[in-house]
Every structure is written in C-alpha cells, then in structure tokens.
C-alpha cells in the first residue's frame, strides 16, 4: 500500500501542511513533535519524492468575479491513447478548464470550468470545446452552489486503515 512508505511523522507532516500550508517550519515541527531541522529535512524529502506537489492559496472564485462554475462531461470519438493524450494536452491550454479527469464509463472526461459569466463560458463551449478535434459530445451542468470542497486526502481514513493492517 502506498501510504506504508511513510512513517507516522511523515503522514502527520503531510496532514498538517494539507490543512495549513502557510505555517512556519517551527510551528509544523512543534505540531508533529520533532525539532525544526529534521522537520525541514523531512518536508524537503517529501517534496523531492513527489508527496508534496506544491503550495497554493485557496482563492474565493466568486469574490474574484468568477460567477459561473460548470462541470462538462465530454465524450470522444476515439479513445485511442494518442487521442486521449491529445485531448488532455488541449485541456491544459484552456484557461477556463480548472480540472480535467479521464473517466471510465459512458463519459470520457469530466472538466471543471470557471468563468466570469455565462457568455464567456458559452463562447468557450461553442468555439473551443465542442469544435475541438475528436470531441463527439459535451453535456454540461451548471453549479448552483457547493456543499463541500475539501482538498487533499482524508488522513484519518489512511491512519485507520494502516492501524487495521498492522
């Protein structure tokens, strides 16, 4: 199991940083019960190993004027690996697409999009997304409101599983 590569202190570091990536190394070390120098070494190792991919601010999209959030379910004509990869690359170049996930089942990709207004999203939909190579169908759902937006992973579930497997 992937989580077993990490010891308990590494997992505590990750959980703490996931909850608050702005805390100082001194505060982090205090929370996980080790001194600052080894804590910093562990954080750097976690970054180098890819467990920590980056740090960012959780901005309020609506406060910044992005009033429209849409989930787009995209079906492709071809699911050959080269066509799937080409679509993923296309998504990386579209600023309105904030997340792109390849799925199993009736829908090939689920895109999470953010736009300042409906007209901007409609223009993206008709001029870029539906007209893109290999796109067969697009179904959209406008987000009315979000009930939960929790980043990362549930470390308490991981700890329960590791304790059960021990």
N, C-alpha and C positions, 0 to 999 in steps of 0.2 A: 504494500500500500504506500502511495507517495508520501503521506504525512509522517510515516515512520522514519524517514531520512532525517528528520529534525528532532532535536530533543525538546523537552518541555520548555526550557528557557527560550529557545528559538521560536517556538509556537507562541509563547507569551509576548515576545517582542513583536511578532507579526500581528497578533491580535491588538496590542496597544497602538501600534502605528496605523493599523487599519482604522481604528476608532479616532485617532488624532495624529495625523502625520506631521503636525507642526510642533509637537513637544520637543524640548531640548533633549540631547543625549543624556544629560544628568538626570532629568525627570524620568526618562524612559528606564534608565538603569535602576533608579530608585523603585519604580513600579514593578520591575521584574526581579528585584532582589540581588543585583550584582553591581559591581563598581563600574564607573563610566568607561575606562579604557577597554575592558573586554566587551562591554556592550557595543561600543562603536565598532570594534573589530567584527563582532557578530553581524551587526547591521550591514557593514560593507560586504561581508561574505554572502549574506542573504541577497544583497543586490547583485553581486557578481554571478551567483548561481541562478538568478532569474526568479527567485521567490518574490522579490520586490521589483516591480517593473517600472515604477516611477511614483511621483508625488504630484498631486494637483489640488486645486481649490474646488470645492463643490459650489458652483455658482448658481444663483437663482435665475433660471432662464426667463421666467415671466417678468421678473423685475428688470431684466435687461431688454425687454421688449420682444421676446420670442414667445408670442401668444399661442402659437399653433404647434402641437406635437402630434405626430401621426405615425402609426405602425403600417408599413406597407408589406404585403405578402406577395412575393414575386415568384412566378413560375417561368422556367426557362424552356426553350425549345429543345436544347440538347444539354444533357448532364455529363458530357464527356469532361474529363478532368481539365483539359485545356480551356473549355468553355466556362467551367465553374471558376477557374482561376482568373480568367479574363474579366468575368463579371465582378469578382471580388476586387480586382485592381481598379475597375471603373468606379466602384463604390468609394474607394479610398480617395478618389479625386473629386467627389461630390461633397461640398461643404455642408449641405443640409442633412446628409446622412451621418448620424452620430454613432450608430451601431449597425453592424452587418453580421448576421448569423446564418450559416448554412444549416438547413434543417433536413430531417428525414421525414418522409411522408408526402402529402399532396403539394405542399409548398416547398420550393427550393431554398428561398432566402426570406428572412424576416429583417426588415430595415426599420430602425427607429430614426425618425426625422424630426428636426426642429426648424421652424420658420417663423419669421416675424409676423406674417399674416397669411390668410388663406390664399390670396392671389399669388404670393411668392411660391407657396407650395404647389399650387395648381400649375404654374409655369414650369416648375421643376418636373412635375409629374408628366405633363404632356410633351414638353420639349426635350427632356433628357431621359427620364426613367423608362417610359413606355416606348420611346423610339430607339432605345439602346439595342445594339446587336444582341440577338439570341433571346430577348425578352418576349415571352408568349402571352403572359397575363400579369396584371397587377390588381390586387384588391387592397383597399385602404380602410383603416379605421382611425377616426379622429379621437384623440384622448380628451375626455371630458374633465377628468381630474385623476390624480394619482393618489392611491391609498398607502403605498409603501414604495420606497426607493432606497434599499439598503445595499451599500456597496460591499464588495468582497465576498468572503465566505463565512459561514457560521462556525466559529472556532469551538463553541461549546459542544456542537454536534461531533466535531472531529475528536475532541477530548473524550467524550462519552464512548465513541467507537474504539479509540485506542485503549481505553481502560477495559472495555469489554473483551478486546482481543488479547490483552496482556495475560 
